[in-house]
Amino acid sequence: MSTFVDVTARGLDRILAVLRVLSTVGVWFGGGLLVLLSFAVGTEVLMRRLANHSFTGVDELGGYTLAIVSAIAFTSTLLNRGHIRIDLVHQRFGPRGRAILDLLAMAGLIAFYGLLLKYAWLLLDRSYTMGSRSVSPLSVVMWIPQSLWFAGLLLFVVTAVTLFLRSLLALCAGDLRTVNALIGTLSADDEVAEELALNAEAQGKEVVK
């Protein structure tokens, strides 16, 4: 039994490593979209000011961009334990109690976003089947932005499920430190340590330059 748990844990760790890479790629992709959107908005403002001319659809493309980037950012935030939680009750429990609450919180997150993912798929499937286009001068083929949005949500749900299973195995093995490292809330000390590490890294890069 112990061997099975160890093998499963190692497999889940490999999956998490791949998901972290995908999340990083997604963050860079989302950042690129935001940069392009900022240039488009800046150009739009200048054209209105200098030439009294406006491009069509920048606001519409901005809405798609923000939806896609938000979905992508969910995964990165989850992996870095950045989602906000009210921990008034959480802090009153011991380490095992906190680990159980963290697992329950993760289960609730999976249930909610699993439902959202289901309806996102239904929307995407209907848009693709019907060949839906936006009711705007751009006439955007809706399944294209919706597929990127769905992919971001799917990555998030898969990551959440993997974190839940890995943390559950760790809890069963009595490895509460791993549970906290994967899905626990960031304490004030953790946040201070993270900031110090980032500052040290930045100073190291300046010294190298």
Secondary structure, 3 states (H helix, E strand, C coil): CHHHHHHHHHHHHHHHHHHHHHHHHHHHHHHHHHHHHHHHHHHHHHHHHHHCCCCCCHHHHHHHHHHHHHHHHHHHHHHCCCCCCCCCCHHHCCHHHHHHHHHHHHHHHHHHHHHHHHHHHHHHHHHHHHCCECCCCCCCECHHHHHHHHHHHHHHHHHHHHHHHHHHHHHHCCCHHHHHHHHCCCCHHHHHHHHHHHHHHHHHHHHHC
